[in-house]
Amino acid sequence: MRRTAEVALELARARPQAPMTPLNRSISANRRFAIAHAGLPALKRAGKAVGGTVNDVVLAIVAGMLGRYLAAASLGASARPADGRAPVALVPVSVREPTGGGEMGNRISTVFVDLPVGEPDLSARIRAITAQTSELKESAAVRAGALMVGAAGWAPPLISGMLARAMGSVRAFNVVVSNIPGPQQPFYLSGVRMREIYPVVPLNPANQGLTIGIVSYDGQVCFGLLAERDLDPPLSSAAAGLRAALAELPA
């Protein structure tokens, strides 16, 4: 736990505090949920066209969504917060070694990705995010994030909660974006085909009003948006922005 606290402090020193946005006010215990989906082949084509991964495309779509959402919050044509800095996403990433494919359990870390919300072109957003993620994959931040995730995994619940609240209290990020590759074959229950899967990523109770969970399943990519009930602008605005961003994907 001491090592984890030291790592958290170093990460805080290495990065400036995330900007203040309408997503990061105090929240209640009440929630709203929204969904959207798109075809996985379209995301693969968009990424391949500019040398990015499906995860890079997902983050670019989320950036397009947040750009529209922040513009709806009257933050100006650039869709950036008042101080001009880009919103920050906390993104879980896999750090499993290629030789560890048969091992049980997750091997994950976390990285902070600056979202290019002011860029109107999807391909340009993918390129900007690919440049960041390519550099982050080999960075000390990934190893540090793995240490924190590992500590939160084995620590007693009280200490795990303290770590989560501590990260939220310094506003190291504005939104969590969790993308999980799912099975690409259909599943059935009592002969009924499961058509879609929508994940729910919990909110940090300190100051996080929106999370985005993504699961790919059977040729689709399914987005689940969990939000504070009284988010302003409301969740419906974020969902409309997500649908508009998904419409940018190539046919």
QUIBEL-V396425 format. One line per field, one symbol per residue. burial: b if it has 24 or more other C-alpha atoms within 12 Angstrom, else e. Layout:
burial=???
//
This chain:
burial=eeebbebbeebbeeeebbbbbbbbbbeeeebbbbbbbbbbebbbebbeeeebbbbbbbbbbbbbbbbbbbbbbebeebbbbeeeebbbbbbbbbbeeeeeeeeeeebbbbbbbbbbbbbbebbbbbbbbbebbeebbeeebbbbbbbbbbbbbeeeeeeeeebbebbbebbbbbbbbbbbbeeeeeeeeeeeeeebbbbbbbbbbbbbbbbbbbbbbbbbbbbbbbbbbebbbbbbbbbbbbbbbbebbee
//
